[in-house]
Amino acid sequence: MKKNLLLTLLLIFLMVMNGVLLYMTLKEPDKRPRPPRDFILKELNFTEEQQMEFQEVNAEHHRKMRDIDKRTRELKELLFSNLGSADFSNQELDSITSTIGNLSQEREKEIFSFFNKLERMCDSEQKRKLKGIVRGALRRPGPGGGPPPPHR
């Protein structure tokens, strides 16, 4: 009897939570985060020619980033699949972690290269706005953004 009551309460709770989520989604459908490319296109107000060039640069950038992320993920899986393995040497550990570090460096270089190409596409006003966007992204905590600057 207690199991049935617990399951019934859990089911009711889950149904209420689904209803709340559905309400929030339908009430404010435009509140979903937009992809960064949409934000950049909107903020920089690119011409049609710039938009076409941006789409090409962005597609190439995402292809490279996916490749780097895939290789990094594979190496991390290899690394952690050897947890507790007596056959796994420090030399193998150093080799894998060094390669992961090199991929991280490659990732940062690709991000810099992307924004460098983007900056070359911009006119002077767009360059000013782009620098503000980049500065804001660097200050924002979370993935891709560093910690906030120290207070002075």
C-alpha positions, 0 to 999 in steps of 0.5 A: 500500500505504501509503495502505491501511495509513494508511486502515485505521489511521485507520478503527480509531482512529475505531471505537475513539473511537466505542466510547469515546463510546458507552460514556461515553454509556451508562454515565452518561446522566444526566451530560448538562448540563441546560437552565438552566430545569430547574436553576432549577425544581429549585433554587427548588422552585417550586409548580405555579402558579409553574411555570406562570408560569415556563413562560410567562415562559421561553417569551417570554424565549427567543422574544425572545433567539432574535430578538435572536440572529438579527438579530445573526447576520444583521448579522454575516454582512452585515458580514463578507460585505463583507470586502475590498469597495472599496464598503464605507464606514466609515459603513456599518461604523459603522452595522452595528457600532453596530446590533450593539452596540444589539442586545447592549444589548437582549440584556442588558436582556432577560436582566435583565428575565427575572430581574427577572420571575423574582424577582417570582414568588419568595417570600423564600427563593426570592429568596435562592436566586435571588440566589445562582444569579445571583451564581454565574452571573456569576462563572462563566467562559464564555458568559453569565458574566463572568470570575472575580472578582480574588483579594484 
